[in-house]
Amino acid sequence: MQAKSLRISTLDTRVLMTIMDIMNAITPRQLDILDFIIREFINSARPIGSACVANQGRFNLSTATLRNEMNNLEDAGYLMQLHTSGGRVPTDKAYRLFVDDIVANYELVPKNNYKVKINLALDKSGNDPNEINKNIAKTLSDLSDNLVITGITKKDDFYKIGLSSLFNMPEFREFDKAFQLTSFFDEFENMFNEIQKVLFSHLNDMIPEVRIMIGRENHVRNISGETIMCAKYPLPGMITGSLTLIGPTRMDYEKNLSLIKYTVDRLNNKYFANNQ
């Protein structure tokens, strides 16, 4: 039986906006400005002001016009201002629009050197499910700088790695957020069944897909403000593996989605037919 290609799903509880809905809500120029702000914020982790947008020369608009457009995006719920005199940062709503656009319009393929590292990790694992999971967790955490957890569904058997990488990010330098993340990490073993139920209940073993929950879309205790990507994949011995990547809403969505998609597609191609 031919392996199925991984698809990327949105939340079942969320009503999808069509392209026409989006165009009616905000203008193409505003979409372009929002795309720039999101990408700039992902790279810099600093609030983006109208002067920053104007200085890069992409829009050929005055600072006053850009400021007005950013005000409109804020009124529409796509940007928020952390401080009265500061720049803007994207909201969960903005990231959701950004991710849906990536999924619909971009080819998600990792860089060749990332492919090589993933291939090496999988090839050296042989057909041992535990080795596969361990090497996937380590490799994807190293490549994404995010927390990665791999496991075997319906078993308390998992690997988790990457907490220290998150603590180097600006989002997690505040005591409260660091404490919440540490608590999640420490309690993970006791919470494993609950987490599995929350994250993977809507994923079908027969339909390879990755599920993305952004910020408040995710209801897992202690990490309800972060972004979670999760997927299932076949493993040797007629068992199913699970992958969970956790990071800030300011994560590199294109990169992380491409890493997960490539990894799961490779496992599907190798083991899907054998598990039928």
JOVEN-V60525 format. One record per residue. RES is the residue in three letters. SS is DSSP state (H for helix, E for strand, L for the rest). D_LAST is the distance of its C-alpha to the last C-alpha in Angstrom with 2 decimals. Layout:
RES;SS;D_LAST  RES;SS;D_LAST
//
This chain:
MET;L;7.76  GLN;L;10.27  ALA;L;10.16  LYS;L;12.07  SER;L;15.49  LEU;L;16.65  ARG;E;19.03  ILE;E;21.92  SER;E;22.71  THR;L;26.01  LEU;L;26.89  ASP;L;26.23  THR;L;29.79  ARG;L;31.45  VAL;L;32.90  LEU;L;32.22  MET;L;35.40  THR;L;35.50  ILE;H;37.35  MET;H;40.29  ASP;H;40.38  ILE;H;40.57  MET;H;43.23  ASN;H;45.24  ALA;H;45.05  ILE;L;46.05  THR;L;47.43  PRO;H;45.85  ARG;H;48.41  GLN;H;47.44  LEU;H;43.76  ASP;H;44.80  ILE;H;46.96  LEU;H;44.24  ASP;H;41.76  PHE;H;44.43  ILE;H;45.24  ILE;H;41.65  ARG;H;41.11  GLU;H;44.51  PHE;H;43.92  ILE;H;40.56  ASN;H;42.49  SER;H;45.69  ALA;L;44.99  ARG;L;48.45  PRO;L;49.43  ILE;E;50.09  GLY;L;53.52  SER;H;54.78  ALA;H;56.79  CYS;H;53.68  VAL;H;52.07  ALA;H;55.34  ASN;H;55.95  GLN;L;52.85  GLY;L;54.25  ARG;L;51.16  PHE;L;52.47  ASN;L;56.17  LEU;L;57.07  SER;L;59.73  THR;H;58.98  ALA;H;60.37  THR;H;58.03  LEU;H;55.01  ARG;H;56.17  ASN;H;56.42  GLU;H;52.93  MET;H;51.56  ASN;H;53.49  ASN;H;51.82  LEU;H;48.36  GLU;H;49.38  ASP;H;50.61  ALA;L;47.28  GLY;L;45.44  TYR;L;43.90  LEU;E;46.31  MET;E;48.25  GLN;E;51.33  LEU;L;51.34  HIS;L;55.11  THR;L;57.79  SER;L;58.90  GLY;L;55.54  GLY;L;52.86  ARG;E;49.74  VAL;E;46.16  PRO;E;43.04  THR;L;41.81  ASP;H;38.28  LYS;H;38.72  ALA;H;39.55  TYR;H;36.53  ARG;H;34.27  LEU;H;35.92  PHE;H;35.66  VAL;H;31.92  ASP;H;31.21  ASP;H;33.36  ILE;H;31.54  VAL;H;28.12  ALA;H;29.60  ASN;H;31.82  TYR;L;30.99  GLU;L;28.58  LEU;L;27.04  VAL;L;27.14  PRO;L;28.45  LYS;L;31.42  ASN;H;30.94  ASN;H;32.16  TYR;H;29.59  LYS;H;26.82  VAL;H;28.35  LYS;H;28.39  ILE;H;24.77  ASN;H;23.75  LEU;H;26.03  ALA;H;24.70  LEU;H;21.07  ASP;H;22.19  LYS;L;24.45  SER;L;21.83  GLY;L;20.05  ASN;L;16.83  ASP;L;18.48  PRO;H;16.87  ASN;H;20.41  GLU;H;21.99  ILE;H;19.59  ASN;H;20.39  LYS;H;24.04  ASN;H;24.46  ILE;H;22.78  ALA;H;25.14  LYS;H;28.16  THR;H;27.64  LEU;H;26.97  SER;H;29.80  ASP;H;32.11  LEU;H;31.37  SER;H;31.59  ASP;L;34.26  ASN;L;32.41  LEU;E;30.95  VAL;E;27.28  ILE;E;25.23  THR;E;21.80  GLY;E;20.08  ILE;E;17.18  THR;L;16.52  LYS;L;18.03  LYS;L;19.95  ASP;L;23.46  ASP;L;22.59  PHE;E;23.55  TYR;E;25.74  LYS;E;28.27  ILE;E;30.70  GLY;L;33.09  LEU;H;35.51  SER;H;38.52  SER;H;37.62  LEU;H;37.79  PHE;H;41.17  ASN;L;42.57  MET;L;41.99  PRO;H;44.90  GLU;H;42.94  PHE;H;42.55  ARG;L;46.09  GLU;L;47.36  PHE;H;47.59  ASP;H;45.94  LYS;H;42.80  ALA;H;42.58  PHE;H;43.04  GLN;H;40.32  LEU;H;37.81  THR;H;38.89  SER;H;38.59  PHE;H;35.03  PHE;H;34.22  ASP;H;36.11  GLU;H;34.65  PHE;H;31.05  GLU;H;30.08  ASN;H;31.65  MET;H;30.25  PHE;H;26.67  ASN;H;25.23  GLU;H;27.39  ILE;H;26.42  GLN;H;22.68  LYS;H;23.35  VAL;H;25.57  LEU;H;23.58  PHE;H;19.94  SER;L;20.36  HIS;L;20.04  LEU;L;16.97  ASN;L;13.66  ASP;L;10.57  MET;L;8.96  ILE;L;12.23  PRO;L;13.41  GLU;E;17.10  VAL;E;20.16  ARG;E;22.59  ILE;E;26.29  MET;E;29.01  ILE;L;32.53  GLY;H;35.43  ARG;H;36.16  GLU;H;32.86  ASN;L;31.52  HIS;L;32.67  VAL;L;31.69  ARG;L;34.86  ASN;L;36.96  ILE;L;35.01  SER;L;35.41  GLY;L;37.36  GLU;L;34.91  THR;E;31.96  ILE;E;28.41  MET;E;25.33  CYS;E;21.96  ALA;E;18.33  LYS;E;14.92  TYR;E;12.69  PRO;E;9.82  LEU;E;11.53  PRO;L;11.40  GLY;L;10.89  MET;L;7.88  ILE;E;10.49  THR;E;11.54  GLY;E;14.81  SER;E;17.55  LEU;E;20.41  THR;E;23.74  LEU;E;26.67  ILE;E;30.03  GLY;E;33.26  PRO;L;36.31  THR;L;36.25  ARG;L;38.12  MET;L;35.11  ASP;L;34.31  TYR;H;31.61  GLU;H;31.03  LYS;H;30.70  ASN;H;28.44  LEU;H;26.09  SER;H;25.93  LEU;H;25.21  ILE;H;22.30  LYS;H;20.86  TYR;H;21.22  THR;H;19.74  VAL;H;16.60  ASP;H;16.18  ARG;H;16.56  LEU;H;13.90  ASN;H;11.44  ASN;H;12.58  LYS;H;12.23  TYR;H;9.11  PHE;L;6.81  ALA;H;5.49  ASN;H;5.60  ASN;H;3.79  GLN;L;0.00
//
